[in-house]
Amino acid sequence: MLIKTSLITAVFSVIMFVCVTGCNAESQSIEPFLIPCPPEYGIRVLLDDTAKKITFAIDDEYQIINFDTTKILNAAGTTGPIEVTIDNNSIKVGRERLNTRRAIIQPQKYQFFRINDNLAYRGNLEIIINADNKTMMVINNVQLETYLAGVIAAEMPSYWEMETLKAQAIASRTYCLYMKTKFGKNRHWDVKATQANQVYKGVRVETMRTTEAVRRTAGVVLCCEQELGCEEFPSYYSSACGGHTENSENVFGDSFQPLRGVDCPYCKKSTRSTLFNWPQAVFDSNFVTKNILDKYPALIELGQIVKIEPSKESKYDNNFRRIVSVKLTGSTGKTAFLRAEDLRLAIDPSGAKIQSTCCTIVSLKDEFIFIAGKGFGHGVGLCQYGSREMARQGKTTEQILSYYYPNSRLKYLY
């Protein structure tokens, strides 16, 4: 057990050495520089949890660490992609069967590695066979600041104002550490690389400006008063709130002082029209029923869903409203209730058509129509387009964060 613990510590203690790339996502590194980050701030990013196989490639020397025996295999850089598969309940890398269900592929130097041909990441790659013995978890172990370099440019355009990029870096860092502390203890990963948490695309999206925003804010997080003092909270953010941010308990069920909704006169000035006032979205009733019942099989007793109507709404002084929960009526005559955000993502998982719950729902015989929509995203916390407009008006990073996260303050971890 002591050997395994030491192994894990060593893996996460790799010094972060970030190579910044230019605006072309496919360009190679330009000038390396160091962002200090204590080794305990390692982040486990779940890249895939149902992979049957992946390919791996690296240009320089690397190691394969058997998690069960701590045996280390040294290898030269790959001449082409190597296939990682499952063979008789064991991980197989190329022709080498490792006789373990868990292994780490560790670059020897500050190199990035590639998986599935075009996805490049820093840190190391961890493979864990799932209980079904047919699929694998693919995890990128990486230092926090390095992780953020692959998040900020994926979540926000790199040409936006630096004060906005810095605000995003602090919000993303805070959110990540909260998720790691709150949920990471009981699983093999801390955050997903998708919109389920934060979008993370690794090396291929890193840019000089977004990585500079990470560097300038290194170690800075948001906190608010909680039972154990001033601690991190889930600093949610969305693209465009549409005019007013939302109380977190109405969307995610948690309640923190900085996650109370605030009026946002800013995003309307900077958001492109198709995001701020989005076009109507029309869905066939059979499609809607299938998607909802697939996501929530306990609602099968409803039969065909024939009506969707708001059961609770947030209403604000500026005539802004957002649907909080909906009532579903089925062909059997039975009814059920869902959070509006859950309904939105059940029908449209991409969120690209039903862009928010700031809309009107029309139930027809054969289809459901979502009209008069405003904003893009769940609307909790930082409004990204609003933050950009604030920066354009000369507001600082601190002013942006204190506006969208009231009753919060900055804390310096390192």
NORPE-V233355 format. One line per field, one symbol per residue. ss: DSSP state (A for helix, B for strand, O for the rest). phi: phi as a letter, one per 20 degrees, with the letter a starting at -180 (. if undefined). A space follows every 50 residues. Layout:
BEGIN
ss = ???
phi = ???
END
This chain:
BEGIN
ss = OAAAAAAAAAAAOOOOBBBBOOOOOOOOOOBBBBOOOOOOOBBBBBBBBB BOOBBBBOOOOBBBBBOOOOOBBBBOOOOOOBBBBBBOOBBBBOOBBOOO OBBBBBBOOOOOBBBOOOBBBOOBBBBBBOOOOOOBBBBBBBBAAAAAAA AAAAAOOOOOOAAAAAAAAAAAAAAAAAAAAAAAAAOOOOBBOOOOOOOO OAAAAOOAAAAAAAAAOOOBBBBBBBOOBBBOOOOOBBOBOOOBOBOAAA OOOOOOAAAOOOBOOOAAAAOOAAAABBOOBBBBAAAAAAAAAAAOAAAA AAOOBBBBBBBBBBBOOOOOBBBBBBBBBBOOOOBBBBBAAAAAAAAOOO OOOOOOOOOBBBBOOOBBBBBOBBOBOOOBOBBAAAAAAAAAOOOOAAAA AAAAOOOOBBBBOO
phi = .ffffffffffeegffcededffffefefdcfbddfbgffeedddfebdc feacdcbbecfbcddffedmfddebegfeafdedcdclmcfcdmeeeelb ebbcddffdeeedcclmcddcemcddccffffmdccedcdebfgffgffe dgfeebgfefgfffffffffffffffffffffcffdbebdceecfgccfc cmffdfcfffffffffdgnecebbfcgdoecfcfffbbfbfnpafdffff ddndccgfdefcfceeffedefgfefdeffddcfffffffffffecffeg ffmffdbcbfdbceccfemeccfebcddddfenecbccfffffgeffcgf medefaeeadddddfdbdddclecmbofnemfefffffffffenfegfff fffecfmdbecdea
END
